[in-house]
Amino acid sequence: MNTMDKENFEKAVTICKNAQRIIAITGAGISISAGIPPFRGKNGFWEKYDPIVLDINFFKKSSAFTWKVVAEVFFKHMKNAVPTLSHRALARLEEENKLGAIITQNIDNLHQLGGSKNVIDFHGTTATVTCTKCKKQYPQEFIEKVPIPPHCPECKGLIKPDILFFGEKISEQMVKESLIEIARSDVMLVIGTSGAVNPINSFPGKMKENRGTVIEINISSKPVFKEADIYLCGNSDDLLPLLVDETLKD
């Protein structure tokens, strides 16, 4: 860590130590070391697959094709993934009552598996699937026992993954809940996100409006968010556990 990076890191530690309540926003970067490729960018899902497979109208017309991709690609990559050092570090921060909530763009359920309790799955989750007709929910494992596309044993309705498809609206309740959590916090950690998706990329701005501090951890040479007060460049698995260790020191 060079002098400038060390200085920024020490500032981040001081800010986190003094924080009354921290909130985290996480993107695909936090899960890459778990073996889950990002959607965008180099080696991302969209380099291999047309995004239309996750369009809600396409799903309604071609559910078998969409389910084939979802079952073989998304669920396959995510089923055996284990939480990273970054996921576990955030869980520790929550356990010590420093972190109030995580807003994640990821659908891999790794925050919950890593021990975090208050997680807002902004784009849904692969942990469950739901019948489009009777709304009965099933665990992901249900998909392994039935033909594709899966149908509900109760009402024979088509089952849909509990992930947000293109063309679907993010629930107003989820946005409201996120904004409440941001308003309750004085420090925001933004970790491993490209900042490409609305409205989650507006949340650092909301934090600044509330006079909070934004700390960004990313691998890009420059911060993604202009609102970042402190930028820590590097792999979150290297930086975040160390930041949490130092923050929780007496």
Backbone torsions as a table, in degrees:
resi	resn	phi	psi	omega
1	MET	NA	120.1	-178.8
2	ASN	-74.7	175.0	-173.4
3	THR	-59.1	-43.6	-179.6
4	MET	-64.9	-44.4	179.7
5	ASP	-64.0	-40.2	179.6
6	LYS	-63.9	-40.1	178.8
7	GLU	-63.6	-45.0	178.0
8	ASN	-63.8	-40.1	179.8
9	PHE	-63.0	-44.8	180.0
10	GLU	-64.0	-36.1	176.0
11	LYS	-64.3	-42.3	-179.9
12	ALA	-62.6	-40.7	178.6
13	VAL	-61.2	-47.0	-179.6
14	THR	-60.4	-43.6	-179.9
15	ILE	-63.4	-44.3	-178.9
16	CYS	-68.6	-37.2	177.3
17	LYS	-60.8	-41.4	-176.1
18	ASN	-84.9	-6.6	-176.9
19	ALA	-66.7	141.0	173.0
20	GLN	-80.5	-38.0	-178.0
21	ARG	-156.8	124.0	-179.1
22	ILE	-102.6	143.1	171.5
23	ILE	-123.0	145.1	179.8
24	ALA	-118.3	141.4	169.8
25	ILE	-117.1	126.2	-176.4
26	THR	-123.7	147.0	177.0
27	GLY	-125.2	-166.3	-172.2
28	ALA	-59.4	-29.0	-176.9
29	GLY	-58.6	-26.0	-177.1
30	ILE	-76.9	-15.4	-175.7
31	SER	-110.6	-2.7	-176.3
32	ILE	-60.8	-39.9	-179.0
33	SER	-70.9	-9.9	174.3
34	ALA	-85.7	-0.4	178.7
35	GLY	92.2	13.3	-179.6
36	ILE	-103.8	112.3	179.8
37	PRO	-66.2	153.8	174.8
38	PRO	-73.1	167.8	174.5
39	PHE	-76.3	-43.6	-175.5
40	ARG	-104.4	164.2	174.2
41	GLY	83.0	-170.4	-175.8
42	LYS	-61.3	131.8	-179.7
43	ASN	64.0	16.8	179.3
44	GLY	-77.0	165.6	179.8
45	PHE	-57.7	-37.7	-174.6
46	TRP	-75.3	-5.5	170.5
47	GLU	-75.8	-25.0	-176.2
48	LYS	-106.4	-26.4	-174.1
49	TYR	-127.9	144.7	176.3
50	ASP	-73.2	127.0	-179.6
51	PRO	-55.9	-16.8	-179.2
52	ILE	-61.8	-21.1	179.9
53	VAL	-62.9	-21.8	177.3
54	LEU	-109.2	27.1	172.9
55	ASP	-91.0	132.8	-173.2
56	ILE	-62.8	-36.0	179.5
57	ASN	-70.8	-36.9	175.5
58	PHE	-64.1	-42.0	179.7
59	PHE	-59.5	-42.2	-179.5
60	LYS	-63.1	-33.2	-178.1
61	LYS	-90.3	-31.6	-173.1
62	SER	-133.2	54.3	-174.3
63	SER	-62.0	-33.4	-179.6
64	ALA	-64.1	-41.6	-179.9
65	PHE	-66.7	-46.9	179.3
66	THR	-60.4	-44.6	-178.6
67	TRP	-64.7	-33.8	177.8
68	LYS	-61.0	-45.2	179.0
69	VAL	-66.6	-47.0	-177.8
70	VAL	-60.7	-47.0	-176.8
71	ALA	-67.7	-43.4	-174.4
72	GLU	-82.7	-28.3	-174.6
73	VAL	-104.7	-64.0	-175.1
74	PHE	-65.9	-52.4	-178.0
75	PHE	-66.5	-36.0	179.6
76	LYS	-61.7	-46.4	-179.2
77	HIS	-67.5	-33.9	-170.4
78	MET	-94.7	-22.1	-174.1
79	LYS	-60.9	-45.2	-175.2
80	ASN	-99.6	6.0	179.6
81	ALA	-70.4	144.9	177.1
82	VAL	-117.3	152.4	-178.5
83	PRO	-57.0	143.7	179.7
84	THR	-85.7	175.9	175.1
85	LEU	-59.2	-33.0	179.5
86	SER	-67.7	-44.4	178.1
87	HIS	-59.6	-44.1	-176.7
88	ARG	-69.7	-33.0	178.3
89	ALA	-64.7	-43.2	178.5
90	LEU	-65.3	-36.5	177.4
91	ALA	-63.1	-39.2	177.3
92	ARG	-63.6	-41.4	-179.6
93	LEU	-63.5	-38.1	176.9
94	GLU	-69.0	-42.1	-179.1
95	GLU	-59.7	-32.2	179.8
96	GLU	-90.4	12.8	175.5
97	ASN	62.7	29.6	174.4
98	LYS	-100.0	-32.6	-179.2
99	LEU	-103.1	124.6	-177.7
100	GLY	-89.4	-34.4	-175.8
101	ALA	-161.9	158.4	172.7
102	ILE	-122.1	128.5	170.7
103	ILE	-105.9	116.0	-176.1
104	THR	-118.7	143.2	172.3
105	GLN	-85.6	-12.1	-173.3
106	ASN	-80.2	152.7	-178.6
107	ILE	-113.3	12.1	-169.5
108	ASP	-87.9	-6.4	178.2
109	ASN	66.5	13.4	-174.8
110	LEU	-74.3	-26.5	175.4
111	HIS	-62.6	-45.8	179.8
112	GLN	-65.3	-42.7	178.8
113	LEU	-65.1	-27.7	178.8
114	GLY	-81.3	-6.1	175.2
115	GLY	113.4	-2.9	179.5
116	SER	-74.7	141.1	-176.4
117	LYS	-102.7	-45.4	-175.6
118	ASN	-98.3	86.3	-176.8
119	VAL	-119.7	127.2	174.7
120	ILE	-100.0	107.4	-178.9
121	ASP	-82.4	85.2	-169.9
122	PHE	-59.9	-33.5	-178.6
123	HIS	-111.2	18.3	177.5
124	GLY	91.7	-165.5	-174.8
125	THR	-151.1	150.5	173.3
126	THR	-89.3	1.0	-177.0
127	ALA	-71.3	-23.9	-177.9
128	THR	-139.1	163.7	174.8
129	VAL	-135.0	156.4	-174.2
130	THR	-136.8	140.9	176.2
131	CYS	-69.4	130.6	-179.0
132	THR	-73.8	-13.5	-177.1
133	LYS	-99.5	-60.9	-176.1
134	CYS	-96.1	-6.8	175.9
135	LYS	70.6	13.5	175.6
136	LYS	-68.6	136.1	-176.6
137	GLN	-102.8	143.4	179.9
138	TYR	-129.2	152.4	175.0
139	PRO	-70.9	160.0	-179.3
140	GLN	-54.3	-35.9	-176.5
141	GLU	-60.0	-23.6	179.4
142	PHE	-56.8	-34.7	-175.5
143	ILE	-63.5	-29.0	-177.4
144	GLU	-73.0	-15.1	-173.3
145	LYS	-103.1	-2.9	-174.4
146	VAL	-129.5	159.9	177.1
147	PRO	-66.8	155.7	176.9
148	ILE	-99.8	132.2	0.3
149	PRO	-76.3	143.7	-175.9
150	PRO	-74.4	145.5	175.9
151	HIS	-126.5	152.1	-175.7
152	CYS	-68.1	128.1	177.8
153	PRO	-64.1	-24.3	-176.3
154	GLU	-80.6	-49.3	-172.3
155	CYS	-124.2	-0.5	179.9
156	LYS	69.6	11.0	177.6
157	GLY	-71.4	156.3	178.3
158	LEU	-68.6	136.4	178.4
159	ILE	-96.1	139.7	-178.5
160	LYS	-120.3	142.5	173.4
161	PRO	-61.7	146.4	-179.9
162	ASP	-84.5	46.1	175.0
163	ILE	-115.6	151.4	-177.7
164	LEU	-75.7	119.3	178.7
165	PHE	-88.0	155.6	171.3
166	PHE	-59.6	135.6	-178.8
167	GLY	95.3	-10.0	174.6
168	GLU	-96.5	146.4	179.4
169	LYS	-87.9	139.9	170.9
170	ILE	-67.0	136.9	-176.9
171	SER	-62.1	136.1	178.5
172	GLU	-60.6	-33.7	179.0
173	GLN	-63.1	-38.8	180.0
174	MET	-67.9	-40.5	176.9
175	VAL	-64.0	-45.0	179.8
176	LYS	-60.2	-45.7	179.6
177	GLU	-61.1	-40.8	179.5
178	SER	-64.0	-44.3	-179.3
179	LEU	-66.2	-35.0	175.9
180	ILE	-64.6	-43.6	179.5
181	GLU	-63.4	-39.6	179.1
182	ILE	-64.8	-42.6	-178.6
183	ALA	-64.8	-26.6	-179.1
184	ARG	-83.5	-9.1	-173.2
185	SER	-108.3	155.4	177.3
186	ASP	-115.1	-7.3	176.3
187	VAL	-137.4	136.5	177.2
188	MET	-120.6	127.1	171.2
189	LEU	-97.9	122.3	177.3
190	VAL	-110.4	118.2	-167.8
191	ILE	-129.0	120.3	168.2
192	GLY	64.4	36.3	177.4
193	THR	-121.2	145.2	-179.2
194	SER	-82.0	-11.2	179.5
195	GLY	69.5	25.0	-173.9
196	ALA	-92.9	-10.0	-170.7
197	VAL	-115.5	129.6	173.3
198	ASN	-83.8	153.9	-6.0
199	PRO	-91.2	5.1	-173.4
200	ILE	-64.1	-26.8	179.6
201	ASN	-75.0	-5.2	175.6
202	SER	-91.8	-8.1	-173.6
203	PHE	-67.4	-36.9	174.6
204	PRO	-59.3	-35.7	176.4
205	GLY	-64.3	-38.1	176.7
206	LYS	-63.6	-36.8	178.6
207	MET	-63.7	-41.4	179.3
208	LYS	-67.4	-37.4	176.6
209	GLU	-60.1	-31.8	179.1
210	ASN	-88.2	11.2	178.6
211	ARG	64.3	28.7	176.6
212	GLY	-91.3	175.5	-179.0
213	THR	-109.0	136.1	-179.9
214	VAL	-111.5	124.0	175.4
215	ILE	-114.9	120.9	-178.5
216	GLU	-107.7	134.7	173.4
217	ILE	-119.7	119.2	-176.8
218	ASN	-155.6	166.5	-178.8
219	ILE	-95.3	-7.0	-179.3
220	SER	-71.4	156.1	-176.3
221	SER	-66.7	-26.3	178.0
222	LYS	-128.8	156.6	179.2
223	PRO	-61.2	145.5	176.3
224	VAL	-74.4	-36.4	-174.5
225	PHE	-103.2	126.1	178.1
226	LYS	-66.2	-19.7	-179.4
227	GLU	-78.0	-8.8	-176.3
228	ALA	-63.6	122.8	175.4
229	ASP	-80.1	-34.2	178.5
230	ILE	-134.9	134.1	178.2
231	TYR	-118.5	125.3	176.0
232	LEU	-111.2	110.7	-177.0
233	CYS	-90.3	121.7	178.0
234	GLY	154.5	179.9	179.3
235	ASN	-72.6	130.7	-177.7
236	SER	-62.5	-29.2	178.5
237	ASP	-66.5	-23.9	175.5
238	ASP	-85.7	-42.0	-171.1
239	LEU	-87.6	-42.4	-171.8
240	LEU	-67.7	-46.9	177.4
241	PRO	-58.3	-38.3	178.8
242	LEU	-66.5	-42.0	178.3
243	LEU	-62.3	-41.9	178.9
244	VAL	-67.1	-42.7	177.7
245	ASP	-55.7	-48.7	-177.2
246	GLU	-69.1	-35.9	180.0
247	THR	-65.5	-36.8	-175.4
248	LEU	-89.4	-2.8	176.7
249	LYS	-66.9	142.5	176.2
250	ASP	-70.3	NA	NA
